[in-house]
Amino acid sequence: MNDPLRRGALTRALALVAFAFAAAPALAADPACESTYGQAVAAGQQAAARHANSSFVDYAGADAGSLIREINAEDPRTDWTADYILALDIGAPYVLVTIVADGCVAHTAPATRAEWRAILERALGAPL
């Protein structure tokens, strides 16, 4: 990876993921959660506001249910539940996907844009 623009985008994506994991315990107001749904939404909205051409989407209800079924079907297979699925795209090679269950952030992971687009299309019939 000698292209400095690609290296920079990957560095930003990995820094965002590291922030999500490292900052969550410090931000938690609910002792049962490392990070709450409200905190995750606020952080996602702030991150999207700081980056041009970015997006933050909060999927709930039937959309979250359809998405979690598709995520669970991906290898490695899981049996996660979700009340909300948050997707943050700051234009990096990866989309940060956060799964919220019972008011708490349960899982956060990067997905390539192609992976996320495929999951969205299968679950909701909608592109990224």
Backbone as a printed PyTorch tensor [residue, N CA C, xyz], in Angstrom:
tensor([[[  0.8590,  -1.1790,   0.0000],
         [  0.0000,   0.0000,   0.0000],
         [  0.8950,   1.2290,   0.0000]],

        [[  1.3840,   1.6270,  -1.1590],
         [  2.2800,   2.7650,  -1.2670],
         [  1.5540,   4.0670,  -1.5540]],

        [[  0.2800,   4.0140,  -1.8860],
         [ -0.4950,   5.2020,  -2.1880],
         [ -0.7810,   5.9560,  -0.8850]],

        [[ -0.2570,   7.1950,  -0.7140],
         [ -0.4530,   7.9180,   0.5380],
         [ -1.9150,   8.2530,   0.8240]],

        [[ -2.7340,   8.4600,  -0.2000],
         [ -4.1480,   8.7630,   0.0340],
         [ -4.8690,   7.5520,   0.6180]],

        [[ -4.6030,   6.3590,   0.0700],
         [ -5.2240,   5.1400,   0.5990],
         [ -4.7380,   4.8600,   2.0060]],

        [[ -3.4340,   5.0730,   2.2540],
         [ -2.8970,   4.8660,   3.5980],
         [ -3.5660,   5.8110,   4.5840]],

        [[ -3.7650,   7.0560,   4.1850],
         [ -4.4010,   8.0430,   5.0570],
         [ -5.8390,   7.6700,   5.3650]],

        [[ -6.5840,   7.2040,   4.3690],
         [ -7.9770,   6.8110,   4.5830],
         [ -8.0550,   5.6120,   5.5170]],

        [[ -7.1650,   4.6490,   5.3240],
         [ -7.1620,   3.4750,   6.1960],
         [ -6.7790,   3.8690,   7.6170]],

        [[ -5.8150,   4.7560,   7.7580],
         [ -5.4120,   5.2250,   9.0860],
         [ -6.5720,   5.9000,   9.7890]],

        [[ -7.3280,   6.7430,   9.0640],
         [ -8.4890,   7.4150,   9.6670],
         [ -9.5380,   6.3990,  10.0930]],

        [[ -9.7730,   5.3930,   9.2660],
         [-10.7790,   4.3730,   9.6000],
         [-10.3640,   3.5940,  10.8360]],

        [[ -9.1040,   3.1890,  10.8970],
         [ -8.6370,   2.4320,  12.0530],
         [ -8.6200,   3.2940,  13.3070]],

        [[ -8.3010,   4.5720,  13.1750],
         [ -8.3370,   5.4700,  14.3320],
         [ -9.7560,   5.6180,  14.8500]],

        [[-10.7260,   5.6810,  13.9450],
         [-12.1270,   5.7840,  14.3520],
         [-12.5590,   4.5400,  15.1220]],

        [[-12.1700,   3.3670,  14.6260],
         [-12.5030,   2.1260,  15.3210],
         [-11.8320,   2.1040,  16.6850]],

        [[-10.5680,   2.4940,  16.7450],
         [ -9.8600,   2.5200,  18.0280],
         [-10.5360,   3.4840,  18.9900]],

        [[-10.9900,   4.6420,  18.4960],
         [-11.6860,   5.5910,  19.3540],
         [-12.9630,   4.9850,  19.9100]],

        [[-13.7030,   4.2960,  19.0640],
         [-14.9710,   3.7100,  19.5030],
         [-14.7540,   2.7390,  20.6560]],

        [[-13.6850,   1.9460,  20.5820],
         [-13.4140,   0.9800,  21.6450],
         [-12.7890,   1.6470,  22.8640]],

        [[-11.8500,   2.5570,  22.6560],
         [-11.1200,   3.1480,  23.7680],
         [-11.9440,   4.1660,  24.5360]],

        [[-12.7810,   4.9260,  23.8320],
         [-13.5170,   5.9980,  24.4910],
         [-14.7810,   5.5140,  25.1750]],

        [[-15.3140,   4.3940,  24.7530],
         [-16.5930,   3.9380,  25.2850],
         [-16.6120,   3.8220,  26.8050]],

        [[-15.6340,   3.1820,  27.4570],
         [-15.7080,   3.0810,  28.9140],
         [-15.6600,   4.4410,  29.5960]],

        [[-14.8830,   5.3680,  29.0490],
         [-14.7820,   6.6890,  29.6600],
         [-16.0680,   7.4820,  29.5070]],

        [[-16.8400,   7.2170,  28.4460],
         [-18.0580,   7.9680,  28.1910],
         [-19.2790,   7.3890,  28.8980]],

        [[-19.1970,   6.1700,  29.3570],
         [-20.3760,   5.4680,  29.8540],
         [-20.9750,   6.1500,  31.0740]],

        [[-22.2840,   6.3660,  31.0120],
         [-23.0120,   6.9110,  32.1480],
         [-23.7800,   5.7950,  32.8480]],

        [[-24.0770,   4.7380,  32.1310],
         [-24.8040,   3.5880,  32.6480],
         [-23.7880,   2.5080,  33.0040]],

        [[-23.7010,   2.1210,  34.2920],
         [-22.6960,   1.1260,  34.6670],
         [-22.9120,  -0.2400,  34.0090]],

        [[-24.1080,  -0.5000,  33.5060],
         [-24.3710,  -1.7760,  32.8420],
         [-23.8540,  -1.7870,  31.4070]],

        [[-23.5320,  -0.6250,  30.8610],
         [-23.0740,  -0.5000,  29.4770],
         [-21.6950,   0.1350,  29.4300]],

        [[-20.8950,  -0.3090,  28.4830],
         [-19.6660,   0.4340,  28.2190],
         [-20.0060,   1.7110,  27.4510]],

        [[-21.0220,   1.6350,  26.5990],
         [-21.4960,   2.7930,  25.8530],
         [-22.9720,   2.5790,  25.5680]],

        [[-23.7780,   3.6130,  25.7630],
         [-25.2170,   3.5010,  25.5570],
         [-25.5830,   3.8680,  24.1190]],

        [[-26.8070,   3.5390,  23.7550],
         [-27.3310,   3.9040,  22.4390],
         [-27.2140,   5.4190,  22.2320]],

        [[-27.6400,   6.1920,  23.1920],
         [-27.5810,   7.6570,  23.0640],
         [-26.1710,   8.1730,  22.8620]],

        [[-25.2210,   7.6140,  23.5960],
         [-23.8260,   8.0220,  23.4410],
         [-23.2940,   7.6520,  22.0590]],

        [[-23.6540,   6.4700,  21.5850],
         [-23.1930,   6.0320,  20.2690],
         [-23.7750,   6.9130,  19.1650]],

        [[-25.0470,   7.2710,  19.2890],
         [-25.6720,   8.1500,  18.2980],
         [-24.9940,   9.5150,  18.3120]],

        [[-24.7810,  10.0740,  19.4890],
         [-24.1350,  11.3920,  19.5860],
         [-22.7290,  11.3460,  18.9780]],

        [[-21.9570,  10.2990,  19.2820],
         [-20.6020,  10.1780,  18.7280],
         [-20.6430,  10.0250,  17.2110]],

        [[-21.5800,   9.2320,  16.6990],
         [-21.7070,   9.0480,  15.2550],
         [-22.0910,  10.3380,  14.5480]],

        [[-23.0310,  11.0640,  15.1150],
         [-23.4490,  12.3340,  14.5150],
         [-22.3020,  13.3440,  14.5200]],

        [[-21.5530,  13.3890,  15.6190],
         [-20.4140,  14.3160,  15.6980],
         [-19.3410,  13.9480,  14.6860]],

        [[-19.0420,  12.6530,  14.5630],
         [-18.0270,  12.2160,  13.5980],
         [-18.4650,  12.5440,  12.1730]],

        [[-19.7270,  12.3170,  11.8530],
         [-20.2290,  12.6160,  10.5050],
         [-20.1780,  14.1160,  10.2310]],

        [[-20.4470,  14.9210,  11.2410],
         [-20.4320,  16.3770,  11.0620],
         [-19.0150,  16.8950,  10.7880]],

        [[-18.0090,  16.1810,  11.2670],
         [-16.6160,  16.6260,  11.1010],
         [-16.0130,  16.2260,   9.7560]],

        [[-16.6680,  15.3620,   9.0070],
         [-16.0980,  14.8650,   7.7550],
         [-17.0260,  15.1810,   6.5870]],

        [[-16.4690,  15.8280,   5.5720],
         [-17.2500,  16.1230,   4.3650],
         [-17.6370,  14.8140,   3.6870]],

        [[-18.7820,  14.8140,   3.0450],
         [-19.2810,  13.6490,   2.2990],
         [-19.3990,  12.3940,   3.1620]],

        [[-19.7130,  12.5670,   4.4270],
         [-19.8850,  11.4150,   5.3070],
         [-21.3750,  11.1990,   5.5540]],

        [[-21.6820,  10.0340,   6.1390],
         [-23.0730,   9.7720,   6.4890],
         [-23.1260,   8.9580,   7.7690]],

        [[-24.1880,   9.1740,   8.5140],
         [-24.4600,   8.4090,   9.7220],
         [-25.9210,   8.0000,   9.6380]],

        [[-26.1730,   6.6860,   9.7060],
         [-27.5410,   6.1910,   9.5810],
         [-27.8550,   5.3290,  10.7950]],

        [[-29.0330,   5.5630,  11.3570],
         [-29.5280,   4.8380,  12.5290],
         [-30.6990,   3.9750,  12.0530]],

        [[-30.4690,   2.6650,  11.9420],
         [-31.5130,   1.7360,  11.5060],
         [-32.2200,   1.1920,  12.7420]],

        [[-33.5480,   1.1830,  12.7290],
         [-34.3270,   0.7060,  13.8780],
         [-35.4670,  -0.1660,  13.3840]],

        [[-36.1540,  -0.8050,  14.3200],
         [-37.3510,  -1.5740,  14.0030],
         [-37.1060,  -2.6800,  13.0020]],

        [[-37.9990,  -2.7800,  12.0160],
         [-37.9200,  -3.8440,  11.0080],
         [-36.6150,  -3.7750,  10.2150]],

        [[-36.1150,  -2.5530,   9.9520],
         [-34.8510,  -2.4300,   9.2190],
         [-33.6990,  -3.0300,  10.0180]],

        [[-33.6460,  -2.7450,  11.3260],
         [-32.5950,  -3.3250,  12.1750],
         [-32.7340,  -4.8420,  12.2160]],

        [[-33.9640,  -5.3370,  12.2730],
         [-34.1900,  -6.7790,  12.2850],
         [-33.7130,  -7.4470,  11.0090]],

        [[-34.0040,  -6.8400,   9.8780],
         [-33.5510,  -7.3920,   8.5910],
         [-32.0310,  -7.3550,   8.4860]],

        [[-31.4370,  -6.2530,   8.9320],
         [-29.9810,  -6.1380,   8.8640],
         [-29.2890,  -7.1450,   9.7700]],

        [[-29.7880,  -7.3330,  10.9990],
         [-29.1230,  -8.2660,  11.9130],
         [-29.2300,  -9.6990,  11.3970]],

        [[-30.3260, -10.0350,  10.7360],
         [-30.4300, -11.3790,  10.1290],
         [-29.3460, -11.5820,   9.0760]],

        [[-29.1070, -10.5630,   8.2560],
         [-28.0620, -10.6590,   7.2280],
         [-26.6700, -10.6790,   7.8470]],

        [[-26.4510,  -9.8680,   8.8680],
         [-25.1530,  -9.8520,   9.5450],
         [-24.8950, -11.2170,  10.1820]],

        [[-25.8970, -11.7800,  10.8320],
         [-25.7440, -13.0910,  11.4690],
         [-25.4600, -14.1930,  10.4520]],

        [[-25.9330, -14.0260,   9.2250],
         [-25.7280, -15.0380,   8.1900],
         [-24.3260, -14.9920,   7.5880]],

        [[-23.6080, -13.8770,   7.8090],
         [-22.2440, -13.7470,   7.3010],
         [-21.3160, -14.6510,   8.1080]],

        [[-20.2300, -15.0970,   7.4700],
         [-19.2030, -15.8650,   8.1980],
         [-18.3070, -14.9020,   8.9510]],

        [[-17.9650, -15.1570,  10.1810],
         [-18.4330, -16.2790,  10.9970],
         [-19.8730, -16.0200,  11.4550]],

        [[-20.6810, -17.0410,  11.4140],
         [-22.0990, -16.9250,  11.7750],
         [-22.2430, -16.5920,  13.2540]],

        [[-23.2260, -15.7450,  13.5380],
         [-23.4840, -15.3140,  14.9180],
         [-24.9760, -15.4280,  15.1920]],

        [[-25.3620, -15.1900,  16.4220],
         [-26.7850, -15.1510,  16.7780],
         [-27.0840, -13.8760,  17.5650]],

        [[-26.5040, -12.7710,  17.1000],
         [-26.6720, -11.4870,  17.7560],
         [-28.1050, -10.9880,  17.6140]],

        [[-28.5070, -10.1330,  18.5440],
         [-29.7750,  -9.4230,  18.4570],
         [-29.4700,  -7.9320,  18.3310]],

        [[-30.4360,  -7.1760,  17.8450],
         [-30.2170,  -5.7380,  17.6940],
         [-31.5290,  -4.9890,  17.7960]],

        [[-31.5050,  -3.9150,  18.5650],
         [-32.6060,  -2.9600,  18.5720],
         [-32.3280,  -1.8540,  17.5500]],

        [[-31.0450,  -1.5490,  17.3990],
         [-30.5910,  -0.5150,  16.4690],
         [-29.2930,  -0.9790,  15.8380]],

        [[-29.0870,  -0.5610,  14.6040],
         [-27.7960,  -0.7480,  13.9450],
         [-27.4000,   0.6180,  13.4050]],

        [[-26.2180,   1.0550,  13.8060],
         [-25.7070,   2.3630,  13.4090],
         [-24.6010,   2.1620,  12.3880]],

        [[-24.6020,   2.9580,  11.3470],
         [-23.5660,   2.8600,  10.3080],
         [-22.9630,   4.2390,  10.0750]],

        [[-21.6640,   4.3290,  10.2500],
         [-20.9330,   5.5760,  10.0540],
         [-19.9840,   5.4050,   8.8860]],

        [[-20.1650,   6.2160,   7.8670],
         [-19.3100,   6.1980,   6.6780],
         [-18.6760,   7.5730,   6.5600]],

        [[-17.3470,   7.6420,   6.7700],
         [-16.6460,   8.9260,   6.6580],
         [-15.8230,   9.0020,   5.3770]],

        [[-16.1230,   8.1130,   4.4360],
         [-15.4160,   8.1280,   3.1680],
         [-14.1530,   7.2830,   3.1700]],

        [[-13.8920,   6.5860,   4.2510],
         [-12.7410,   5.6850,   4.3320],
         [-13.1090,   4.3620,   3.6520]],

        [[-12.1630,   3.4730,   3.5040],
         [-12.4800,   2.1800,   2.8760],
         [-13.4530,   1.3360,   3.6940]],

        [[-13.6290,   1.6710,   4.9570],
         [-14.4920,   0.8950,   5.8310],
         [-15.6450,   1.7310,   6.3650]],

        [[-16.7760,   1.0660,   6.6040],
         [-17.9330,   1.6590,   7.2810],
         [-17.9130,   1.0880,   8.6890]],

        [[-18.0490,   1.9420,   9.6920],
         [-18.0890,   1.4830,  11.0710],
         [-19.5300,   1.1090,  11.3990]],

        [[-19.7620,  -0.1710,  11.7080],
         [-21.0980,  -0.6890,  11.9950],
         [-21.1740,  -0.9970,  13.4820]],

        [[-22.1920,  -0.4330,  14.1420],
         [-22.3780,  -0.6260,  15.5770],
         [-23.7390,  -1.2610,  15.8100]],

        [[-23.7470,  -2.3260,  16.5820],
         [-24.9760,  -3.0410,  16.9130],
         [-25.3400,  -2.7170,  18.3540]],

        [[-26.5830,  -2.2560,  18.5430],
         [-27.0710,  -1.8780,  19.8660],
         [-28.1840,  -2.8350,  20.2620]],

        [[-28.0450,  -3.4320,  21.4480],
         [-29.0670,  -4.3380,  21.9840],
         [-29.3410,  -3.9580,  23.4300]],

        [[-30.6050,  -3.9050,  23.8010],
         [-31.0060,  -3.5650,  25.1710],
         [-30.4090,  -2.2470,  25.6360]],

        [[-30.3070,  -1.2840,  24.7310],
         [-29.8390,   0.0520,  25.0760],
         [-28.3370,   0.2100,  25.1640]],

        [[-27.5820,  -0.8640,  24.9510],
         [-26.1220,  -0.8260,  25.0680],
         [-25.4600,  -1.1940,  23.7520]],

        [[-24.3100,  -0.6000,  23.5010],
         [-23.5180,  -1.0080,  22.3470],
         [-23.0200,  -2.4150,  22.6300]],

        [[-23.4060,  -3.3460,  21.7610],
         [-23.0380,  -4.7450,  21.9510],
         [-21.8280,  -5.1290,  21.1030]],

        [[-21.7550,  -4.5930,  19.8750],
         [-20.6750,  -4.9380,  18.9560],
         [-20.4010,  -3.7430,  18.0580]],

        [[-19.1230,  -3.5100,  17.7810],
         [-18.7160,  -2.4880,  16.8240],
         [-17.6180,  -3.0780,  15.9690]],

        [[-17.7740,  -2.9770,  14.6660],
         [-16.7650,  -3.5410,  13.7730],
         [-16.7720,  -2.8040,  12.4460]],

        [[-15.6150,  -2.7590,  11.7970],
         [-15.5810,  -2.1860,  10.4490],
         [-16.0380,  -3.2190,   9.4280]],

        [[-16.7040,  -2.7450,   8.4020],
         [-17.0560,  -3.5720,   7.2480],
         [-16.5670,  -2.8170,   6.0160]],

        [[-16.0600,  -3.5420,   5.0520],
         [-15.6770,  -2.8400,   3.8330],
         [-16.9450,  -2.2330,   3.2320]],

        [[-16.7700,  -1.2290,   2.4390],
         [-17.9310,  -0.6060,   1.8070],
         [-18.6870,  -1.6170,   0.9550]],

        [[-17.9610,  -2.5000,   0.2610],
         [-18.6010,  -3.5230,  -0.5790],
         [-19.3940,  -4.5020,   0.2800]],

        [[-18.8170,  -4.9260,   1.4170],
         [-19.5380,  -5.8400,   2.3170],
         [-20.8160,  -5.1890,   2.8390]],

        [[-20.7020,  -3.9390,   3.2950],
         [-21.8680,  -3.2420,   3.8570],
         [-22.9340,  -3.0210,   2.7830]],

        [[-22.5150,  -2.6350,   1.5830],
         [-23.4550,  -2.4320,   0.4770],
         [-24.2180,  -3.7300,   0.1810]],

        [[-23.5100,  -4.8600,   0.1700],
         [-24.1550,  -6.1510,  -0.1070],
         [-25.1580,  -6.5150,   0.9860]],

        [[-24.7960,  -6.2790,   2.2350],
         [-25.7130,  -6.5610,   3.3470],
         [-26.9530,  -5.6770,   3.2340]],

        [[-26.7670,  -4.3980,   2.9570],
         [-27.9040,  -3.4840,   2.8050],
         [-28.8210,  -3.9190,   1.6650]],

        [[-28.2320,  -4.2870,   0.5500],
         [-29.0470,  -4.6820,  -0.5950],
         [-29.8470,  -5.9500,  -0.3060]],

        [[-29.2210,  -6.9290,   0.3470],
         [-29.9390,  -8.1620,   0.6870],
         [-31.0220,  -7.9100,   1.7400]],

        [[-30.7130,  -7.0770,   2.7300],
         [-31.6390,  -6.8540,   3.8360],
         [-32.7520,  -5.8800,   3.4870]],

        [[-32.3990,  -4.7950,   2.8120],
         [-33.3520,  -3.6940,   2.6090],
         [-33.6060,  -3.3730,   1.1490]],

        [[-32.8370,  -3.9940,   0.2480],
         [-32.9910,  -3.6760,  -1.1610],
         [-32.4710,  -2.2960,  -1.5090]],

        [[-31.5760,  -1.7700,  -0.6320],
         [-31.0850,  -0.4070,  -0.8220],
         [-29.5630,  -0.4160,  -0.8880]],

        [[-28.9700,   0.3620,  -1.7820],
         [-27.5140,   0.4910,  -1.8190],
         [-27.0220,   1.3730,  -0.6780]],

        [[-25.6960,   1.4150,  -0.5110],
         [-25.0510,   2.2370,   0.5190],
         [-25.3980,   3.6940,   0.3250]]])
